[in-house]
Amino acid sequence: MRDYAPPGTRLLLASSFVSTVPMGYLLVVLPLYLDRAGIQPAFIGLLYTVSGLVASLIVGSLMYFRGGLVFGIGFSRLLRASS
């Protein structure tokens, strides 16, 4: 990895791993907890479906908005303004 990877590659990979482990844990444990709390499995599935749809809409709209900014003011100006 050292021959061709930029210097921050390991830090970036470690950061993404650390940030995704809690979400993966919740995706497994939360439905089990809700089931033991007495919530119907169909309602748990509905909650996960709605949360997935809302998350995809939010991410999609942010990507659309960011794309408009990039084409509107230019990529380098956007990078300078965001840093």
C-alpha positions in Angstrom: 0.0 0.0 0.0 2.9 2.4 0.6 4.1 2.3 -2.9 1.1 3.8 -4.6 -1.2 5.1 -1.9 -1.3 8.8 -0.7 -0.1 9.4 2.9 -3.5 9.7 4.5 -4.9 6.5 3.1 -4.6 4.4 6.2 -6.1 7.1 8.4 -9.0 7.5 6.0 -9.7 3.7 5.9 -9.5 3.6 9.7 -11.8 6.5 10.1 -14.4 5.0 7.7 -14.2 1.7 9.6 -14.7 3.3 13.0 -17.6 5.3 11.7 -19.4 2.3 10.2 -19.1 -0.2 13.0 -21.7 1.5 15.3 -24.2 1.7 12.5 -23.7 -2.0 11.6 -24.2 -2.8 15.3 -27.4 -0.9 15.4 -28.8 -2.5 12.3 -28.5 -5.9 14.0 -29.2 -5.0 17.7 -32.0 -2.4 17.4 -34.6 -4.7 15.7 -33.9 -7.4 18.3 -34.4 -4.9 21.0 -37.6 -3.5 19.5 -38.9 -7.1 19.1 -38.2 -7.9 22.7 -39.9 -4.6 23.7 -43.1 -6.0 22.1 -43.2 -4.1 18.8 -44.6 -6.1 15.9 -42.1 -7.2 13.3 -44.0 -5.6 10.4 -43.8 -2.2 12.2 -40.1 -2.7 12.7 -39.7 -3.3 9.0 -41.8 -0.3 8.2 -39.6 1.9 10.5 -36.5 0.6 8.7 -38.1 1.1 5.3 -39.2 4.7 6.0 -35.8 5.6 7.6 -34.0 4.2 4.5 -36.2 6.2 2.1 -35.8 9.4 4.1 -32.0 8.9 4.3 -31.8 8.3 0.5 -33.9 11.4 -0.2 -31.7 13.6 2.1 -28.5 12.3 0.5 -29.9 12.6 -3.0 -31.0 16.2 -2.4 -27.7 17.1 -0.9 -25.8 15.6 -3.8 -28.1 17.5 -6.3 -27.5 20.8 -4.4 -23.8 20.3 -4.2 -23.6 19.5 -7.9 -25.4 22.7 -8.7 -22.9 24.6 -6.5 -20.0 23.0 -8.3 -21.3 23.9 -11.7 -22.5 27.3 -10.6 -19.4 28.7 -8.8 -16.7 26.3 -9.9 -15.0 23.4 -8.1 -11.9 25.1 -6.9 -13.8 28.0 -5.4 -16.2 25.6 -3.6 -13.2 23.7 -2.2 -11.6 26.9 -1.0 -14.8 28.1 0.6 -15.5 24.8 2.4 -12.0 24.5 3.9 
